[in-house]
Amino acid sequence: MPSTSFVSDIVKSFLSVLKLRALYLFAIAITSGFVLFANDYLLEIFQLKEIAPTVRPFAGVSFLFSCSLIVMLFLNAAVRRLKITARAIRGFLRLHHLTKSEQDILQMFVLGRESTWFYDDVDGDVCNLEHLRIIYKASPWEHQVIGISYGIRYWALRYLKWFPSLLGESRVEQLRHRSW
């Protein structure tokens, strides 16, 4: 029975292979696919004909492994993109159902000329807008008196300027009389 350190070393080396960048995975897939599927004429040109029979089983395993990892990378990227899109859609929909205090927070960005405003990070409305990725922390440092600086995301600012009625009816007239 193998020792636990031996097994953990094998698992560590396997996990380090999983962390390969996509560029290296493509190179491994192309190289192993060439050795695996090339005819004898091409192998003779690259002087691989003598070692090809002994290397082909390993090339087949590395080809399957690298191709499966490439597919997993693509699926992971697609899932991440879907999550980002779903979050953005939730943000757009959330802008249509703002509370009065959230409207007050966002009107400071839309009506004001400042790109960042300072708010307390324990405010529930600010935390909710940050969680929905409508606003973001502009600086990781907190000012002891005035709080943390927050900025509004560009898409949210443009959307609120296009649809000023989302900030409340009283703010529509203020936005109409402003020159951008």
TADACOR-V71351 format. One record per helix or strand. SS is the DSSP state (2 for helix, 1 for strand). FROM is the first residue (numbers start at 0). LEN is the number of residues. If there is no record, write none. Layout:
ss & from & len
SS & FROM & LEN
SS & FROM & LEN
This chain:
ss & from & len
2 & 3 & 15
2 & 21 & 16
2 & 39 & 6
2 & 48 & 47
2 & 99 & 12
1 & 115 & 4
2 & 123 & 8
1 & 134 & 9
1 & 146 & 6
2 & 153 & 9
2 & 163 & 4
2 & 168 & 8
